[in-house]
């Protein structure tokens, strides 16, 4: 049945008013919060179904605006008659959506709408199965984007029958209408299946993409500004995957285990611009447990810093002029122990706080040089200031991981920190060294955590806001020492009570 334009607009306006009233009543009365679990999920399904039908109308309208703004129409283009550059510009002004959204709707419309040639001949929609599912309201824009975005670029390089088969299979999977009775696939799963079809239909297509990726790989570092150096560029997929695995390995909170101390709980980011779907690093930890306030981006930075420090210590790292690559930090003798002192990184015009110089002096990948006001070198760091390989191994075996409770960075990836600073006479000895991850090492002077070593065993005291009693506790990163403590406790419990006399 064909509806007159006036009747169509009247019907849609009436639906808009009814839906507006329903939404207003529902949200004002907070009825969503009062729903039971089953009713809440049913509501989510119904709302999504309504959204799919609205999206179908949005795409249809955008498609017509796009079609009536074709360049061959010249001054008669709809966009030109409304003072706009193109269809996207017009859609943005009429609807208020972003250019990205307007462009996507027009693209979906071109893929799902029949077209007329200059001779008046009607051409079928490039993706008729997607068009039918869109009209029926059983497929959403995310799944449409997954199918069209993957299959669209290869339509000219594969047989039409094979392309149609792939489209049908993907729509069937996305809508859950297959003979196997499987539930609808998510948009992400649909995209994954579409990529599999792409590999089958266009096996040679990956080669040009790989060549393009290889040509365009690269990293660019900008100029230092306010203690930060901007980075941008493109890395190959396999390089990113290696980094992602390292990141996951270093930031994945472990399950609470009393033999390993308190678990860490990662705070959810308040800044939504710095979050994504993978940014909710949370453990089932209570409010009284240590919390890591870093954003996901900050944690990625710190893992990257850790990787660089480990690489600098590696025996396989190439040398520079016969020496390992070492960052040289220069600081005046008077500034070394001042809170407001500054140090300089060789090779740049960058300054860093004195505490950074003190901490980097612990690293085997850093050489420390102290100069007088007139520039005379009065001390140059030697290997005696850094822990030897044998000392590192012993400390790693003793402590197992970063000694800050809740941080499970493996000790092999940590820096060895002088508990009593070298500048204050602290020896480079296993009884004066503990492993700290890059971040906790950098902030040990300001975070409130305190460390001491008693009879060769590290002890740690939490900041007052975490432990008002400021009690010293042995570190718990070593399973061997935790096992020994547990055995001692069990042995004491088995000891017979001494009978009272008198």
Secondary structure as UniProt FT lines:
FT   HELIX           5..28
FT   TURN            29..30
FT   HELIX           31..34
FT   HELIX           37..67
FT   TURN            68..69
FT   HELIX           71..76
FT   HELIX           78..81
FT   TURN            82..83
FT   HELIX           87..95
FT   HELIX           99..112
FT   STRAND          115..116
FT   TURN            118..119
FT   STRAND          122..123
FT   TURN            126..127
FT   HELIX           128..136
FT   HELIX           141..151
FT   HELIX           152..157
FT   HELIX           160..175
FT   TURN            179..180
FT   HELIX           187..201
FT   TURN            202..204
FT   HELIX           205..216
FT   STRAND          218..225
FT   TURN            226..227
FT   STRAND          228..234
FT   HELIX           237..251
FT   HELIX           258..260
FT   STRAND          265..266
FT   HELIX           272..274
FT   TURN            277..278
FT   TURN            287..288
FT   STRAND          291..292
FT   HELIX           296..313
FT   TURN            315..316
FT   STRAND          319..320
FT   TURN            321..322
FT   STRAND          323..324
FT   STRAND          327..332
FT   HELIX           333..335
FT   TURN            336..337
FT   TURN            339..340
FT   STRAND          342..345
FT   TURN            346..347
FT   STRAND          351..353
FT   HELIX           354..360
FT   TURN            361..362
FT   TURN            364..365
FT   STRAND          366..371
FT   TURN            373..374
FT   STRAND          377..380
FT   HELIX           383..385
FT   HELIX           389..399
FT   TURN            405..406
FT   HELIX           411..413
FT   STRAND          415..418
FT   HELIX           422..424
FT   HELIX           430..432
FT   STRAND          433..436
FT   HELIX           438..442
FT   TURN            443..446
FT   STRAND          450..454
FT   TURN            455..456
FT   STRAND          457..461
FT   TURN            464..466
FT   TURN            468..469
FT   STRAND          473..474
FT   HELIX           479..494
//
